[in-house]
């Protein structure tokens, strides 16, 4: 899956469904798992370099690593929610 030109790859996590990275803009894309009545949310986190992305990608628990090392520092890694694409019916 691609979100705003960042390809997402699935990860084994209870909270996170997929992650991706754009090294040119140092942007981390995180797709959280869907909740019962809501679609999966995607967020972009700024200032995440390629080395930090590799650590996240290979972490034993990507969700735990993300929570402790990225989400916990909103000043360093500001984020924005990416709107879901319009789906034609």
C-alpha positions as CSV (number, residue, x, y, z in Angstrom):
1,X,0.0,0.0,0.0
2,X,1.2,3.5,-0.7
3,X,0.2,6.6,1.2
4,X,1.2,10.0,-0.1
5,X,4.1,8.3,-1.9
6,X,5.3,6.3,1.1
7,X,5.0,2.5,0.6
8,X,3.8,0.7,3.7
9,X,4.9,-2.7,4.8
10,X,3.1,-4.9,7.4
11,X,4.7,-5.4,10.8
12,X,4.0,-7.8,13.6
13,X,2.4,-5.6,16.3
14,X,-0.8,-5.5,18.3
15,X,-1.2,-1.7,17.7
16,X,0.5,-1.0,14.3
17,X,-0.5,-2.5,11.1
18,X,2.1,-1.2,8.7
19,X,5.0,1.3,8.5
20,X,6.9,3.0,5.8
21,X,9.6,5.7,5.4
22,X,10.6,8.4,3.0
23,X,14.3,9.1,3.4
24,X,14.2,12.2,1.3
25,X,11.9,14.0,3.7
26,X,12.7,12.0,6.8
27,X,9.0,11.1,7.1
28,X,7.8,8.0,8.9
29,X,4.3,6.7,7.9
30,X,2.5,4.6,10.5
31,X,-0.8,2.8,9.9
32,X,-2.5,1.8,13.1
33,X,-4.7,-1.2,13.2
34,X,-8.4,-0.5,12.6
35,X,-10.8,-0.4,15.6
36,X,-14.2,-2.0,15.5
37,X,-16.2,0.8,13.8
38,X,-13.3,3.0,12.4
39,X,-10.9,2.6,9.5
40,X,-7.2,2.2,10.1
41,X,-5.6,5.6,10.8
42,X,-2.4,6.7,9.1
43,X,-0.1,9.3,10.5
44,X,3.1,10.9,9.2
45,X,5.9,11.6,11.7
46,X,8.5,14.2,10.8
47,X,12.3,14.1,11.5
48,X,12.6,10.3,11.5
49,X,15.9,9.5,9.8
50,X,16.7,6.3,8.0
51,X,18.7,4.9,10.9
52,X,15.8,5.3,13.3
53,X,13.4,3.8,10.8
54,X,15.7,0.7,10.5
55,X,15.7,0.3,14.3
56,X,11.9,0.6,14.4
57,X,11.5,-1.9,11.5
58,X,13.8,-4.5,13.1
59,X,12.6,-4.0,16.7
60,X,11.4,-7.1,18.6
61,X,8.2,-5.1,19.4
62,X,7.7,-2.3,16.8
63,X,4.7,-0.9,18.7
64,X,6.6,-0.7,22.0
65,X,9.6,0.9,20.3
66,X,7.4,3.4,18.5
67,X,5.6,4.4,21.7
68,X,8.8,4.8,23.8
69,X,11.1,6.4,21.2
70,X,8.9,8.3,18.7
71,X,5.4,8.9,19.9
72,X,6.6,10.0,23.3
73,X,8.5,12.9,21.8
74,X,6.0,15.0,19.8
75,X,8.3,18.1,19.9
76,X,11.0,16.1,18.1
77,X,8.7,14.0,15.9
78,X,5.6,16.1,15.1
79,X,2.8,14.2,13.4
80,X,-0.2,14.8,11.3
81,X,-3.1,12.5,10.4
82,X,-3.4,11.6,6.7
83,X,-7.0,11.7,5.5
84,X,-8.3,8.4,4.1
85,X,-8.6,8.5,0.3
86,X,-12.1,9.0,-1.0
87,X,-13.6,5.7,-2.1
88,X,-15.9,5.7,-5.1
89,X,-19.0,3.5,-4.7
